[in-house]
Amino acid sequence: MLIADRFQISNQQSKNYQGVNLSDSTPPNAPSTIARLIEYGPAYGVIPAAEPNWPPVWAAALAAVAAVTGTRDERMDAFDAFTHTHAEGHSIRQLVFAALPPSENRLLNNRFIFNAADAFKPPPAQDWCIDGLLARRSLNILVGDPGSKKTLLALDLAVCLAAGKPWLGRPVHQCPVLFIDEETGKPRLWARIHASLQAHNATPETPFHYMSLPNFDLRDPDECERLMQAAQSVNAGLIVIDALADVVRGSDENSVLALQPFILRMRYLAEATHAAVLILHHNNKSGIFRGSSVISAGVDLLLNIESEPDSARINLQPLKTRDAAPEPFAALAHFAPGRFHLTPEPYQMDKDAPVWQNTSSAILSLLAQLGQADMECLAQRLDGIVLGTLRNAIHQLKLSGLIERADGGAKGARASYKLSVKGLELLTSTTPPNDDY
């Protein structure tokens, strides 16, 4: 049950609580709005406004809480002071208290000691945001080159999820969404969200929430806690962060010591909020995701996006999955004045792309020629590619299932690699190219 639903039930149950009966004068969402503001505070300066149908007393109660910029206790003190000085204060107090979200530290549940009897019970069914692709309580990264439409695709996904509409042919399980923009800026982001909402026939009540340039530094545990509170305040089932580099600014992306604490905090964020966390990230100049392999090792889904800036076609390839095994898929972007949306498109290999377009394709092509090769051989044949980039590319190709160890992977054996069955199928695909658009 959504928090908003619990609030409505609580309000209904509290209409006659201790003689209180405000069913005719209480706006349905006023108690829950004030309760969430008390519990979580404003979402980084965005203070909820009283709606036109609110009676003046409810608007004044909201204003009393909103005027406090301090802690939860200080907001509660301000609410208490208002209710003790107003004739209808007692009634308002009972309704708001009934709507307060339960305070809990969900991470403490991870410290319970379970036993075999617990595990012997059938495990719960997987809880999905998007069937077969994006799971609840999961950490996911969407990676691609600049201009590959990462933000547009993430917005389209998020709006479909918030509106309860299938995304690229996949069923969704509707839930509120929180989109964290650290790159685009409010005017451009506003325009993009508006275009997506319009194209999907969403309404002003669609539970899509966003913050633009909130300046999160998610290397800081306190900042992660604030983001967690913001997500819980809207009961977000999906949290989108655009982009990774902006929330760990100043860190060395190639350092395990620098990136691992961030990845762990994002894992805890997903667990504590019961949400899917989707982080947008950039490729390096070689076409491989930037940074340490801890990024790919620590996520549940690593999804690669490819799209030329002047093309409407978008190819998506899962490079790593834990909860499902989705095949590569594709989308077509539709732009119109004030409207933007994606539609599903058959996945096809780009036959016109040069073989040496990036390090990954170079390795695949070389292994197709040689049959197998070790790191030293690959480094010699791919002259000009630094060793760190080469290792990163091999790691990514192994995660994607396109290559595998030719030596069997025995401990102490010199690592050599060959194309997997999947890699061979990828390189020998005879699907005709799509000439549309």
MIBA-295105 format. One record per residue (C-alpha): residue number from 1; chain; x, y, z. Coordinates in Angstrom, 2 decimals. Example, Ala and Ser with C-alpha at 12.3 -4.5 7.8 and 13.67 -1.06 7.14 Angstrom:
MIBA-295105
resi, chain, u, v, w
1, A, 12.30, -4.50, 7.80
2, A, 13.67, -1.06, 7.14
END
This chain:
MIBA-295105
resi, chain, u, v, w
1, A, 0.00, 0.00, 0.00
2, A, 1.34, 3.43, -0.90
3, A, 2.01, 5.95, 1.87
4, A, -0.55, 8.26, 0.27
5, A, -3.15, 5.47, 0.54
6, A, -2.30, 4.94, 4.20
7, A, -2.75, 8.65, 4.78
8, A, -6.20, 8.60, 3.22
9, A, -7.24, 5.62, 5.33
10, A, -5.88, 7.28, 8.45
11, A, -7.81, 10.45, 7.68
12, A, -11.03, 8.48, 7.19
13, A, -10.50, 6.58, 10.41
14, A, -9.75, 9.76, 12.35
15, A, -12.79, 11.82, 11.34
16, A, -14.60, 10.89, 14.54
17, A, -11.49, 10.30, 16.64
18, A, -12.14, 11.62, 20.18
19, A, -15.20, 13.46, 18.97
20, A, -13.45, 15.11, 16.01
21, A, -15.60, 15.41, 12.91
22, A, -14.18, 17.59, 10.16
23, A, -15.33, 15.53, 7.18
24, A, -16.94, 18.54, 5.52
25, A, -14.17, 21.08, 6.10
26, A, -10.97, 19.05, 5.93
27, A, -9.31, 18.81, 2.50
28, A, -8.45, 15.13, 1.95
29, A, -4.74, 15.79, 1.39
30, A, -4.15, 18.54, 3.97
31, A, -3.32, 16.32, 7.00
32, A, -0.91, 14.14, 5.00
33, A, 0.78, 17.18, 3.40
34, A, 1.47, 18.75, 6.79
35, A, 2.45, 15.41, 8.30
36, A, 5.06, 14.75, 5.59
37, A, 6.43, 18.27, 5.96
38, A, 6.83, 17.75, 9.71
39, A, 8.47, 14.35, 9.29
40, A, 10.81, 15.05, 6.36
41, A, 11.01, 18.82, 5.94
42, A, 10.95, 20.66, 2.62
43, A, 12.57, 18.93, -0.34
44, A, 15.54, 21.29, -0.56
45, A, 13.61, 24.53, -0.64
46, A, 10.50, 23.20, -2.35
47, A, 7.81, 23.87, 0.26
48, A, 4.32, 22.47, -0.45
49, A, 1.70, 25.14, -1.02
50, A, -1.83, 25.15, 0.33
51, A, -4.33, 24.40, -2.39
52, A, -7.10, 26.89, -3.23
53, A, -9.79, 24.70, -1.63
54, A, -8.04, 24.61, 1.75
55, A, -9.79, 26.54, 4.54
56, A, -7.64, 29.37, 5.99
57, A, -6.97, 27.45, 9.20
58, A, -5.31, 24.57, 7.31
59, A, -3.30, 26.98, 5.18
60, A, -2.14, 28.70, 8.36
61, A, -1.13, 25.37, 9.94
62, A, 0.96, 24.52, 6.88
63, A, 2.56, 27.98, 6.90
64, A, 3.50, 27.62, 10.59
65, A, 5.40, 24.40, 9.87
66, A, 6.91, 25.67, 6.61
67, A, 8.34, 28.73, 8.38
68, A, 10.75, 26.51, 10.34
69, A, 14.03, 25.66, 8.63
70, A, 15.48, 23.50, 11.40
71, A, 15.01, 19.92, 12.56
72, A, 11.98, 17.67, 12.74
73, A, 11.62, 18.44, 16.46
74, A, 11.59, 22.16, 15.72
75, A, 8.93, 21.68, 13.04
76, A, 6.87, 19.65, 15.50
77, A, 7.26, 22.38, 18.15
78, A, 6.01, 24.99, 15.67
79, A, 3.00, 22.81, 14.84
80, A, 2.28, 22.30, 18.55
81, A, 2.48, 26.03, 19.18
82, A, -0.02, 26.69, 16.39
83, A, -2.51, 24.05, 17.50
84, A, -2.42, 25.25, 21.10
85, A, -3.33, 28.80, 20.14
86, A, -6.07, 28.12, 17.60
87, A, -9.70, 27.23, 18.30
88, A, -9.66, 24.27, 15.90
89, A, -6.12, 23.27, 16.86
90, A, -7.06, 20.10, 18.73
91, A, -9.01, 18.71, 15.77
92, A, -6.23, 19.56, 13.32
93, A, -3.66, 18.01, 15.65
94, A, -5.50, 14.68, 15.80
95, A, -5.85, 14.44, 12.03
96, A, -2.22, 15.35, 11.31
97, A, -0.91, 12.92, 13.95
98, A, -3.03, 10.17, 12.42
99, A, -1.39, 10.89, 9.05
100, A, 2.22, 10.95, 10.26
101, A, 4.24, 8.32, 8.38
102, A, 5.69, 5.64, 10.63
103, A, 9.26, 6.43, 11.58
104, A, 11.50, 3.45, 10.98
105, A, 15.07, 2.66, 10.15
106, A, 14.63, -0.03, 7.53
107, A, 18.35, -0.75, 7.47
108, A, 18.13, -2.11, 11.03
109, A, 16.12, -4.99, 9.57
110, A, 19.33, -6.08, 7.82
111, A, 20.90, -6.82, 11.23
112, A, 18.43, -9.50, 12.23
113, A, 19.96, -12.96, 12.56
114, A, 17.98, -15.47, 10.52
115, A, 18.28, -19.25, 10.46
116, A, 17.62, -22.19, 8.17
117, A, 13.96, -22.27, 9.17
118, A, 13.55, -18.75, 7.82
119, A, 15.29, -19.58, 4.55
120, A, 13.36, -22.84, 4.22
121, A, 10.17, -20.86, 3.63
122, A, 9.43, -19.98, -0.02
123, A, 11.17, -16.70, -0.85
124, A, 8.98, -13.73, -1.78
125, A, 8.31, -13.10, -5.43
126, A, 10.51, -10.55, -7.15
127, A, 9.04, -7.06, -6.85
128, A, 9.42, -5.25, -10.17
129, A, 9.16, -1.66, -11.32
130, A, 9.47, -2.78, -14.95
131, A, 8.91, -6.48, -15.51
132, A, 12.03, -8.42, -16.34
133, A, 14.26, -5.34, -16.35
134, A, 14.14, -3.02, -13.32
135, A, 13.56, -4.54, -9.88
136, A, 12.68, -2.88, -6.57
137, A, 15.53, -2.64, -4.04
138, A, 18.05, -2.73, -6.88
139, A, 21.00, -0.63, -7.98
140, A, 21.19, 0.05, -11.71
141, A, 23.42, 2.08, -14.04
142, A, 22.56, 3.41, -17.50
143, A, 25.81, 4.16, -19.32
144, A, 26.49, 5.70, -22.71
145, A, 28.35, 8.30, -24.73
146, A, 27.56, 12.03, -24.54
147, A, 24.56, 12.80, -26.72
148, A, 23.24, 9.22, -26.61
149, A, 19.90, 10.39, -25.12
150, A, 20.48, 8.95, -21.64
151, A, 18.51, 11.67, -19.87
152, A, 15.66, 11.58, -22.38
153, A, 15.37, 7.82, -22.10
154, A, 15.47, 7.95, -18.28
155, A, 12.73, 10.61, -18.27
156, A, 10.55, 8.59, -20.62
157, A, 11.02, 5.51, -18.43
158, A, 10.26, 7.48, -15.26
159, A, 7.11, 9.13, -16.64
160, A, 5.76, 5.80, -17.90
161, A, 6.37, 4.24, -14.49
162, A, 4.72, 7.13, -12.63
163, A, 1.76, 7.07, -15.01
164, A, 1.42, 3.29, -14.95
165, A, 1.93, 2.92, -18.70
166, A, 3.95, 0.08, -20.32
167, A, 7.48, 1.10, -21.23
168, A, 8.80, -0.10, -24.58
169, A, 6.33, -2.98, -24.47
170, A, 7.20, -4.06, -20.92
171, A, 4.52, -4.02, -18.18
172, A, 5.21, -1.62, -15.31
173, A, 4.04, -1.50, -11.70
174, A, 3.01, 2.08, -11.08
175, A, 4.80, 3.92, -8.30
176, A, 5.95, 7.46, -7.46
177, A, 9.23, 8.59, -9.01
178, A, 11.93, 11.00, -7.80
179, A, 14.26, 12.37, -10.51
180, A, 17.48, 14.00, -9.26
181, A, 18.98, 16.31, -11.91
182, A, 22.55, 17.44, -11.31
183, A, 23.35, 18.26, -14.96
184, A, 20.52, 19.75, -17.01
185, A, 19.25, 22.71, -14.99
186, A, 15.67, 23.63, -14.19
187, A, 14.54, 25.40, -17.42
188, A, 15.68, 22.63, -19.79
189, A, 14.64, 19.84, -17.41
190, A, 11.21, 21.44, -16.96
191, A, 10.75, 21.56, -20.73
192, A, 11.78, 17.93, -21.14
193, A, 9.51, 16.70, -18.36
194, A, 6.63, 18.76, -19.75
195, A, 7.15, 17.24, -23.20
196, A, 7.22, 13.69, -21.82
197, A, 4.15, 14.20, -19.61
198, A, 2.23, 15.64, -22.54
199, A, 3.22, 12.85, -24.91
200, A, 2.13, 10.16, -22.46
201, A, -1.17, 11.90, -21.61
202, A, -0.19, 12.16, -17.96
203, A, -2.08, 14.40, -15.53
204, A, -1.03, 16.93, -12.87
205, A, -1.71, 14.18, -10.32
206, A, 0.89, 11.84, -11.87
207, A, 3.34, 11.05, -9.01
208, A, 6.43, 12.32, -10.82
209, A, 8.71, 14.39, -8.58
210, A, 11.97, 16.06, -9.47
211, A, 14.76, 18.18, -8.03
212, A, 17.06, 20.26, -10.21
213, A, 20.65, 21.01, -9.19
214, A, 20.14, 20.18, -5.49
215, A, 23.95, 19.87, -5.23
216, A, 24.05, 16.46, -3.55
217, A, 27.47, 15.17, -2.60
218, A, 26.77, 11.49, -2.09
219, A, 30.26, 10.81, -0.81
220, A, 28.89, 12.28, 2.44
221, A, 26.76, 9.88, 4.55
222, A, 24.63, 12.79, 5.79
223, A, 23.85, 13.79, 2.21
224, A, 22.77, 10.22, 1.47
225, A, 20.49, 10.37, 4.49
226, A, 18.91, 13.58, 3.19
227, A, 18.33, 12.03, -0.21
228, A, 16.81, 9.00, 1.52
229, A, 14.43, 11.24, 3.46
230, A, 13.46, 13.13, 0.31
231, A, 12.70, 9.86, -1.48
232, A, 10.70, 8.51, 1.44
233, A, 8.73, 11.77, 1.69
234, A, 7.20, 11.04, -1.73
235, A, 7.28, 7.24, -1.29
236, A, 9.44, 6.91, -4.40
237, A, 9.63, 3.48, -5.99
238, A, 12.21, 4.71, -8.51
239, A, 15.05, 7.15, -7.83
240, A, 16.90, 8.45, -10.89
241, A, 20.25, 10.22, -10.41
242, A, 21.68, 12.18, -13.36
243, A, 24.64, 11.69, -13.27
244, A, 27.22, 9.71, -11.29
245, A, 30.13, 12.10, -11.82
246, A, 28.12, 15.02, -10.42
247, A, 27.34, 13.37, -7.09
248, A, 30.89, 12.12, -6.44
249, A, 32.63, 15.21, -7.84
250, A, 36.27, 15.42, -6.94
251, A, 36.63, 11.64, -6.56
252, A, 38.90, 9.53, -8.70
253, A, 36.45, 7.38, -10.68
254, A, 39.21, 4.84, -11.34
255, A, 39.87, 4.29, -7.64
256, A, 38.19, 1.38, -5.86
257, A, 38.72, 3.14, -2.52
258, A, 36.96, 6.26, -3.82
259, A, 34.02, 4.57, -5.59
260, A, 33.23, 1.59, -3.39
261, A, 31.79, 3.60, -0.45
262, A, 29.52, 5.44, -2.91
263, A, 28.30, 2.20, -4.50
264, A, 27.59, 0.73, -1.05
265, A, 25.64, 3.84, 0.00
266, A, 23.56, 3.62, -3.15
267, A, 22.88, -0.02, -2.35
268, A, 21.70, 1.00, 1.12
269, A, 19.58, 3.76, -0.42
270, A, 17.79, 1.20, -2.59
271, A, 17.27, -1.13, 0.37
272, A, 16.08, 1.53, 2.80
273, A, 13.62, 3.12, 0.38
274, A, 12.50, -0.18, -1.20
275, A, 13.13, 1.55, -4.52
276, A, 15.01, 0.92, -7.73
277, A, 17.94, 3.35, -7.98
278, A, 18.93, 4.22, -11.55
279, A, 22.18, 6.18, -11.99
280, A, 23.19, 7.72, -15.32
281, A, 26.87, 7.46, -16.19
282, A, 29.19, 8.34, -19.08
283, A, 31.49, 6.30, -21.28
284, A, 35.12, 7.24, -21.75
285, A, 36.68, 8.05, -25.13
286, A, 37.13, 4.35, -25.86
287, A, 33.42, 3.66, -25.54
288, A, 33.72, 1.89, -22.15
289, A, 32.07, 3.08, -18.96
290, A, 34.31, 5.45, -17.06
291, A, 35.83, 4.43, -13.77
292, A, 36.68, 1.43, -11.65
293, A, 35.29, -2.05, -12.26
294, A, 33.67, -1.73, -8.80
295, A, 30.91, 0.12, -10.66
296, A, 29.90, -2.89, -12.72
297, A, 30.64, -5.36, -9.92
298, A, 28.34, -3.58, -7.46
299, A, 25.20, -3.10, -9.57
300, A, 22.29, -5.37, -10.42
301, A, 21.82, -4.03, -13.94
302, A, 24.40, -2.35, -16.15
303, A, 22.57, -1.13, -19.24
304, A, 24.46, 0.33, -22.18
305, A, 22.76, 2.89, -24.43
306, A, 23.92, 3.68, -27.96
307, A, 22.42, 6.42, -30.14
308, A, 23.95, 8.90, -32.53
309, A, 23.05, 12.52, -31.71
310, A, 21.38, 12.99, -35.12
311, A, 19.52, 9.66, -35.10
312, A, 16.18, 8.75, -33.53
313, A, 17.24, 5.15, -33.03
314, A, 18.37, 3.98, -29.57
315, A, 19.99, 0.59, -28.94
316, A, 20.07, -0.80, -25.40
317, A, 22.23, -3.73, -24.36
318, A, 22.30, -5.23, -20.84
319, A, 25.99, -5.72, -20.00
320, A, 25.29, -7.24, -16.60
321, A, 22.11, -8.51, -14.94
322, A, 21.33, -10.23, -11.65
323, A, 17.54, -10.37, -11.40
324, A, 16.70, -11.27, -15.00
325, A, 18.28, -11.98, -18.37
326, A, 16.83, -9.40, -20.78
327, A, 17.90, -9.54, -24.40
328, A, 19.21, -6.41, -26.16
329, A, 16.35, -4.14, -27.18
330, A, 15.81, -0.87, -29.01
331, A, 13.62, 2.22, -29.11
332, A, 12.72, 4.98, -31.51
333, A, 12.62, 8.58, -30.24
334, A, 9.73, 10.77, -31.39
335, A, 10.18, 14.54, -31.19
336, A, 7.38, 17.04, -31.77
337, A, 6.75, 20.58, -30.49
338, A, 6.24, 20.25, -26.75
339, A, 6.14, 16.44, -26.88
340, A, 8.67, 13.62, -26.60
341, A, 8.25, 9.86, -26.20
342, A, 9.79, 6.52, -27.11
343, A, 8.30, 3.54, -28.91
344, A, 9.70, -0.01, -29.09
345, A, 11.80, -0.90, -32.11
346, A, 13.29, -4.24, -33.21
347, A, 16.89, -4.57, -32.07
348, A, 19.38, -4.65, -34.93
349, A, 23.16, -4.51, -35.14
350, A, 24.58, -1.40, -36.76
351, A, 26.24, -2.84, -39.86
352, A, 27.76, 0.52, -40.83
353, A, 29.65, 1.04, -37.58
354, A, 33.43, 0.75, -38.09
355, A, 34.99, -2.36, -36.56
356, A, 37.55, -0.25, -34.65
357, A, 34.94, 2.15, -33.30
358, A, 35.93, 1.43, -29.69
359, A, 38.04, -0.85, -27.59
360, A, 35.30, -3.44, -27.06
361, A, 34.60, -3.94, -30.76
362, A, 38.36, -4.05, -31.42
363, A, 38.80, -6.89, -28.90
364, A, 35.85, -8.82, -30.34
365, A, 37.16, -8.45, -33.89
366, A, 40.66, -9.54, -32.87
367, A, 39.42, -12.61, -31.00
368, A, 37.32, -13.53, -34.03
369, A, 40.53, -13.49, -36.10
370, A, 42.86, -15.21, -33.62
371, A, 40.50, -17.62, -31.91
372, A, 41.96, -16.76, -28.51
373, A, 44.50, -14.34, -27.02
374, A, 45.95, -13.35, -23.67
375, A, 46.34, -9.83, -22.31
376, A, 49.89, -9.40, -23.63
377, A, 48.85, -10.40, -27.15
378, A, 45.82, -8.09, -27.08
379, A, 47.96, -5.18, -25.84
380, A, 50.48, -5.72, -28.64
381, A, 47.86, -6.01, -31.37
382, A, 45.79, -3.06, -30.07
383, A, 48.70, -0.64, -29.98
384, A, 47.79, 2.78, -28.58
385, A, 45.19, 1.58, -26.07
386, A, 46.37, 1.98, -22.48
387, A, 46.48, -1.16, -20.34
388, A, 43.87, 0.10, -17.83
389, A, 41.35, 0.76, -20.60
390, A, 42.05, -2.66, -22.10
391, A, 41.44, -4.40, -18.76
392, A, 38.26, -2.40, -18.23
393, A, 37.00, -3.42, -21.68
394, A, 37.77, -7.11, -21.08
395, A, 35.96, -6.95, -17.74
396, A, 32.91, -5.39, -19.38
397, A, 32.88, -7.94, -22.20
398, A, 33.05, -10.81, -19.68
399, A, 30.14, -9.30, -17.74
400, A, 28.12, -9.02, -20.93
401, A, 28.80, -12.66, -21.75
402, A, 30.44, -11.87, -25.09
403, A, 33.83, -13.38, -24.20
404, A, 34.98, -16.07, -21.78
405, A, 38.20, -17.56, -20.42
406, A, 39.84, -19.87, -22.96
407, A, 42.11, -21.40, -20.30
408, A, 39.26, -22.65, -18.13
409, A, 39.89, -20.06, -15.44
410, A, 42.02, -22.36, -13.27
411, A, 43.84, -20.68, -10.40
412, A, 47.33, -19.62, -11.45
413, A, 46.66, -20.15, -15.16
414, A, 47.66, -17.40, -17.58
415, A, 44.39, -15.71, -18.51
416, A, 43.46, -15.97, -22.17
417, A, 40.14, -15.15, -23.77
418, A, 37.91, -16.29, -26.61
419, A, 34.49, -15.39, -28.00
420, A, 31.55, -16.99, -26.23
421, A, 28.63, -18.47, -28.13
422, A, 26.80, -15.21, -27.52
423, A, 29.77, -13.25, -28.89
424, A, 29.94, -15.42, -31.99
425, A, 26.22, -14.96, -32.60
426, A, 26.60, -11.21, -32.19
427, A, 29.39, -10.96, -34.76
428, A, 27.73, -13.31, -37.27
429, A, 24.24, -11.81, -37.06
430, A, 22.65, -11.57, -40.50
431, A, 19.69, -9.41, -39.48
432, A, 19.19, -6.82, -42.24
433, A, 19.84, -3.21, -41.22
434, A, 16.96, -0.85, -40.54
435, A, 16.85, 1.98, -43.07
436, A, 14.00, 3.85, -41.36
437, A, 14.86, 7.38, -40.24
END
